[in-house]
C-alpha cells in the first residue's frame, strides 16, 4: 500500500520489457501475481498499441480481472475495438462477470452485428436484461443504473432483513444501502446496512426505514443525477418506474465519472471544442471536432473586420489606431470571458429549488463599470504621455478611455446575459457563448474606438 | 419523493410568506414538520439576507437539523458570519452534533477569537480532536479526513467483528467500509460490511480482509485524493500516519465536493479569474479577483500592440491590413484556446502511473498544420476575390494564407506546450496559460501579417 507510487515504479520496471516484446502470457502471469487493481491493468492494456496483442493479453488474464479491467478502460472506440477483436464467446464470458450497467455500456459501444453475436452467447435472461438497459439513453438515469441491488420488505424484522440481505447480497457487488419496498415493490425508502445491524433483531424494518430525499425516473439527465447525488450525499440513488416501483440504482462511482465527464465537456465547449472529442483522441478526431468552430470563428471575425472597413478613412488618416484596436479587443474579450466563466459555473452549481437567485447580470454590469474605468483611466494616462511625446491629437486619451470602458461594460453584460438566456431556453450555456461574446466585444470595441476617433480626432 | 420538484414548489409557496416577514419561529416549526433535507434547509437559510434573522432561524430549529444545514451551507464568509452571530454555547452545541471533519471546516472559517470561544464551550476531548484536525492544511487529505470510523482487528472472527461494529457504529455516521487493523493499529485493509454479514460467523477477519489499493498520508493534495477515489471506485479512503497507523478516513461525498471545487477552479483560472472568487460572491470580490489579471492583460496586449508600432510605415501605406489583423489574432487565439483546453483536461484526467503518455505537443502541431491550411486557404480565396474586385496587391492572398497558417500552428504548439511545461514544473497548468498563449498568438500573428506584408506588398 503506502501511497503506491514507489511500488508502481517497480511494477513498471518489471512490466515494461514484457510489454515491449508483447510477451502477453508472461505478462498475464505477472499481473495476476502482482495482484494489481483492475484500473492499473486497464492502463497497461491501453498502453499496448496493437489490438491483437491487447486481445491476447485479455485472453490470458483470469476472466474476473480481465472483465473488470475492460470496465475500467476509457469509454470509446479503442475499447470497442478490443472487445470486438475477442471471440463472441469470450466476450460473453467477460460481460457475464460484470455488473449489468457496465456490461450494457460495453455492449452499447459495439457495432450492432458484434453486439448481437455477444448477446447470442449470453444466458437468455442476462441478454434480455442487457437489451432492456440498452433501451435507455446512455446519458440518463436509465442508462446509468444497474438493476442489481438489495431490497427488503418493510414488514420484515431486522433479523429477517439481514437474512434476506445475506441471500441477495451474494449476487450483488458493492451494496451500501438496502432499499425498502412494499408488497408491490414500490420504493418506501432505504436503510443503511449499518443501521440494520445495530438494530434489535425484532425491530420491524418499517421502523428503521429512512425516507429518501429523491428517487429518479429513468429519463432524468445524467447531469441532474450528478447534482442530486452530490447535493444529498447519497452513496446510491434509486431509480423508479412510473408507478414508483424500484427499477435499479445508481452508485456514487458512476456519478463521479459523470461529474468528471460533464466538466470536461464544459471546459471543452467553452473553448470551442466539440464535446465529441476525446481528450486522448487522435489528430484526425481533433481536426473534425475543432475545424467547424474555427470556420464559424472565421466568419464572426470577418464580421468584426467589416467594421474596420467602414472606418477605412479614419484609419488611413490615423494609422496608429490599428495598434490600439487589439488592446481594446483583448481587454473586452478577457473581461467577457471572466464574466462568462463565473456565470456558467454559477449556473452549473445552482442546484436547489429553494436556492437564492441573485442577479448575475446586474453584478457583472457593476464589475464592468468599475474594472472598465480603472483600466480605461490607466490606458488613457499612457495615451496622454504618448500624445505629449509624439505630438498626437490631444483628444486621443479621451477616445482610449471611453472605448475601453464601454467595451468592458458591454463585455460584462454579455458575459452574464448570454449564458443566462441560453440556460433559460434549455440550451447548454457553455456552447457557443464564448464565440458570441468575443465577437460582440470585438465588434463593439472596434466600433467604439474607430467611431469615437472619427468623431473626435478627424 | 417522486423527483421532488413539484413537492418543492408547494414547499416554496408555504415557506415564502414566512420567510419574507422573517417569522422564523413559525418557519422553524414548518421546516421541521415538512421533514426537509438539511441541504434544502441550508438553501433557505442562505436565502435570508439578514444574519440576525438567519441566526434566529438556526436557533429555532432542532439542533440536529440546524447543525446539518450549517454543514451543507456553502463554505465561506456568509456561513462564518452566521456561526459567529450565534452564542458560543449554541455554536458549540451545533458543532458537537457534526462529524469532526465538518466541525473543523466550520471552526476553520471563523476569526481566531470566535473559534477559541466556541472551542472553550466544547468538551475537552472534542476540542482537542478539532484542534488536531485544524493543524492540517484544509486542501490536503488531513484537512478532509474525519477521525470517526469503524475499525476491527484482523484476529477477530466475523461474529466478533460484527459485535465490534455494533459497538463502534453507534458513534459513527455513514460507515460503509470497515477498516481492518493489527495490534499496533497499522492498517491492514478493509472489509465491506456486506462481506462481514455474508461470511460464516467463525471466519477470521484476516481471511476476509481486502487489500486497499491505496492509503493516503495526511499531506496528499486534495486533487490527488479526488483522482484516487475516482480511479479506484472506493466509497472511503483511509488516511494513515508515518508508521502506517490508521488516522482517519475520507468519504466519497467530501471527495465529490472537492472534484466540483477543483473543476470550478480550473474553469475560472482558464478564464483569468482568481480561484478565490466565490461564484456567488459580491461585486467587490469580483473586482478584486479579476482586475489584477486584466492589468496583466493590459500589459501583454500593449506588448502585442508594440509590434504594430514597429510596422507603422507598412500600415500607413496599406491601412486595410488593420482589418485583417483581428482575424489573424482571433483565429490564433481560438486555436490556442482549443489546444489549451484539451491539454489541460488531459493533464487533469491522467491519473495512473502505468498510463500511456502520448505526445500532446506533436499531436497539436499536426492539428495546427491541418486546421491552419484549411482556414488559411479559405481566407486567401476571399482575399483573392477582394484583390480582383478592389485592385489590391496580387500578393495579398499569399500574405493572408501564410500569416493565418503560421499563427494557427504556433497556437497549437503553444496551447499544448505551455501547460505541459507548467505541469512538469509543479505549477497548476490552468493558471496563466491562457494569457500567455493568447498574447503569444497576438504577437506572432501581427508579426507574421505585418512582416510578410512589408516584405511582399511594399
Interface residues (C-beta under 8 A of the other chain):
Chain A: X1 X2 X3 X4 X5 X8 X9 X11 X12 X15 X35 X37 X39 X40 X43 X44 X46 X47 X162 X165 X166 X169 X170 X174 X175 X176 X187 X192 X193 X194 X197 X198 X211 X212 X213 X214 X215 X216 X217 X220 X229 X230 X231 X232 X233 X235 X244 X252 X253 X255 X256 X257 X259 X260 X263 X264 X266 X267 X268 X270 X271 X272 X273 X277 X279 X280 X282 X283 X286 X287 X290 X291 X293 X294 X295 X297 X298 X300 X301 X302 X304 X305 X306 X308 X309 X312 X315 X316 X319 X320 X321 X322 X323 X324 X325 X326 X327 X329 X330 X331 X333 X334 X335 X337 X338 X340 X341 X342 X344 X345 X346 X349 X352 X353 X354 X355 X356 X358 X363 X364 X366 X367 X370 X371 X374 X375 X378 X379 X382 X435 X438 X442 X446
Chain B: X1 X2 X3 X4 X5 X8 X9 X11 X12 X15 X35 X37 X39 X40 X43 X44 X46 X47 X162 X165 X166 X169 X170 X174 X175 X176 X187 X192 X193 X194 X197 X198 X211 X212 X213 X214 X215 X216 X217 X220 X229 X230 X231 X232 X233 X235 X244 X252 X253 X255 X256 X257 X259 X260 X263 X264 X266 X267 X268 X270 X271 X272 X273 X277 X279 X280 X282 X283 X286 X287 X290 X291 X293 X294 X295 X297 X298 X300 X301 X302 X304 X305 X306 X308 X309 X312 X315 X316 X319 X320 X321 X322 X323 X324 X325 X326 X327 X329 X330 X331 X333 X334 X335 X337 X338 X340 X341 X342 X344 X345 X346 X349 X352 X353 X354 X355 X356 X358 X363 X364 X366 X367 X370 X371 X374 X375 X378 X379 X382 X435 X438 X442 X446
